[in-house]
Amino acid sequence: MLSFGLDLLKKGKAVLMNASDLEMKLQEATSNEAWGASGTVMLEIANATKDEEDRNLIQTILQQKMQESGSNWRQCYKALNIIEYCIKNGSEKFIQEWKSNISRLEALKQFEYCEPSSGKDQGINIREKSKQLIELLQSPARIQEEREKAVRARDRFHNDNKGGLSSEDVGRPSTGGGRSSNSSLTATDSPVAAAAASAPKTDDDDWGDSTPASGAAKKGGGAMKISIRPVEQAATATATA
């Protein structure tokens, strides 16, 4: 009931501000809350990049969020994750526009912010993500590979849900029953899993101490925590293994 009431409040504010549904989704997906947007919302944003007017709105809001700093670092970081997701799932035009604006990502390689209470370096999330995006945009082969992975994930879910074969199953020997051994759904397959297939990897301790209110993180089919493990932590974990 509380979640429903909050949704109505958000929609009411959007009407007063003359905000579009897409703008509402973008603001939700780039909020300063300590959790990420749902896979459903991310996919809707990626699909919207195919329309020129919608794409312009997306780019405007993303670039505004990329200018956030200090304790608003999550807004900038979430904007970078949306860029990554749209490169993998959105329009070709979106990719070309970011190839032409790579300098905006270069500037974020110097992003600095440490939590005053703990001294934790949160800036590393943005520095590393911006470096990853630059490397991705500079590699047409990698972009193609990531986009093909995203297509296969969506295609597999769509066809498996219908009881058919996905494109990656065609030509493979089946194990009986007319279905490929690779075409059955697993416990983790869902619309959100398909939508989030190419989303950034997650790490539970990169959002700080804040936790989502009950039910809030599950809006739209399950929120995706969009974070990376800091370099020094990752190196330590590898050495220990």
N, C-alpha and C positions, 0 to 999 in steps of 0.2 A: 504493500500500500504506500509506504514511504517513497519507494522508487518511482511508482506511478505519479505521485504528487510532484516529485522533483522534475519528472519529464514534462508535466504540464506547466510547471513554473518556467522551465527553459524555453518551451515553445511560446509561452506568453511573452517572455522577454524578447524572443526573436521577432515576434510580430510587431512589438513596439519599436524595435530597432530596424525593422524591415530587412531582417536577415533571411537569406535563402536557406533551404534545407541543407544544401551542400556546405554553406558557410558554417552552419551549426555543427555539422559533422567534423569539419576541419578544426573548429575551435575546441570541440570535445577531444579530438585526436591529438591536439597539441597543447592540452591543458598542463598546468603545473602540478597536477596530482601525481602521486607515486605509483601509478600503474598506466599501462598502455591501452590503446584503442582495441576494440574487438576486431577479429579477422573480417567480419562482415563489413564493418565501417571502412577498414583499410581497402577492401576490394571495391567498394562503392566509389571511394575516392580515386582509385586507380582507373576504374572504368570511365570516370568523369573526365579524365585527361584526353579522351578521344574527341571531346567537344571543345572547340576553340575558346568560347566564352567561359566555360567552366574551367578549362585549363589555365586561362589567364587569372581567374580568381584563386585557383589553387596555388599558382606560382607567387602571386602577390602575398597571400597569407603565409606561405612557407618562408618567403624571404623576410617578412616582418618578424616571424618567430626566430629566425636565425640571428637576428640582431639582439635578442634577449641575452642577458648576462647575469652574473652573480647568482643569487638564490633562485632565479628563474631559469637555471640551466636546463631543466627538464624540457621546457618548451622548445628550446633550440635543438636538443637531442632528439626529441620526438619528430621534429620537422625533418631532420636528417634521415630518420628511419622511414618516414613517409616517402622521401625522395628515393631511397633504396628500393622500397616496395614497388613504387611506380615505375622505376627503371625495369624491374623484373616483370611487372604485370600491366603496366600502362601503355600509352601510345608511343610510337616511334618519335613523334614530334616532341614529346616531353623529354625524351633522351637527348635529342638534338639541342634543345634549349639549354639543358644543363651542361652539355659539352661546350657550349658557347659562353657559359657563365661559371666556368670552373674556378675562376679567381675568387668567387664568393666562398667556395669551399676551402681554398688555400688559406684564406684569412683565419678560418676556424682551427687550423692546425696549431695556433698559438693560444687557444682558449685556456684561461686559467680560472679555477674556482675551487676553494677548499672549504669544507663544512667548518664553521666557526667552533662548533661544539666538540667535534671529533677530530678535526684536522684532516679528514678523508679527502683525497683529491678526486673531486667529481669531474673536473675539467678533462681528465684523461679519457672519459667516455666520448666526449665531443672531439677531442684531438684525434683519437683512433678512428672514430666513425668517419670523420671528414677525409682522413688518409685513405681509408678503405673505399670510399665513394670515388675519390679521384683516380685511384688505381683501376676501379671497375670501369669508369667512364673512358679511360684511356686504353681499354682493351676491348675492341669490337668482338673478339672471339669469346671472351668471358661473358659479355652482355648477352650474346646469342645463346650461349650455353645456359645461363641463368633463366632466360626467357623460355627456352625450351623445357627446362625443368618445371617451371611454373605452369606451362601449358599442359604438360603431362600430368601434373598433380590434379589440376582442375578436370582434365579429360578423364582421368582414372576414376575420380569420385563420381562424375556425371554418369559414366557408363556402368560402373559397378552398381550404382544406385538403381539403374534400370535393369540390371541383370545381364548386361552385355559385356563385350570385351573392350578394353581400352586400347589406344593406339600402340602402347608398348607391349601389349599382349599378343597382337596380331602376328601370326607366323610361329608362335611358340607352341610346343606340344602341350596338350592339356592332360590333366590327370584323371579325366573321366567326367561325365556329366555335362560335357559341352563347354565347360569353363576352364580357362587357364588357371594353373596353380597360383599364378601371381595376381589374379583378378579378384580375389575375395577380400572383403573389407576386414580390417583389423579393429581391435577395440579402440584405437586412437583415431580411426577415420571418421570424419564428420564434415559438414559444410564448412565449419570454421577451420578444421585441419587442412582442408583443401585450399581455402582462401589464404591461410597463413603459411602455406608450404615453403614459400621463399622469404618469409619474414626473418628478421634478425634473430640470432640465438639469444637465449635468456640466461640470466644469472640472478638468483634470488636476492643478493645482498647489494645491488647497485642502485637501489632507489632510496636508500636512507631508512629512517625509522618509521616513516609514514606507511599506513596500510589502508586499503580501500574500505569504505563503509560497507556494511553487510549488504550483499547483492549488487553493489555498484559495479564491481569488476566483471560481473557476468552479463552485463547488458549487451545485447546483440550476439549472444552465443558464446561468450567467454573472452575476456580481455587478454591481450598478449602483452606480457612483460617484455619490453624492448630494451635490452641492455647488453653490455659486453663485460667480460671479465677484464679488469685492469691488467696491463701487460705484466707488471711485476708479479701479480698473483698467479697469472697463467704460467709464467716461467717457473715459479716455485712449485706449482702443482705438477708440472711436467717432470721436473727434476726429482720430486718425491716418488712419482710413479716409476 
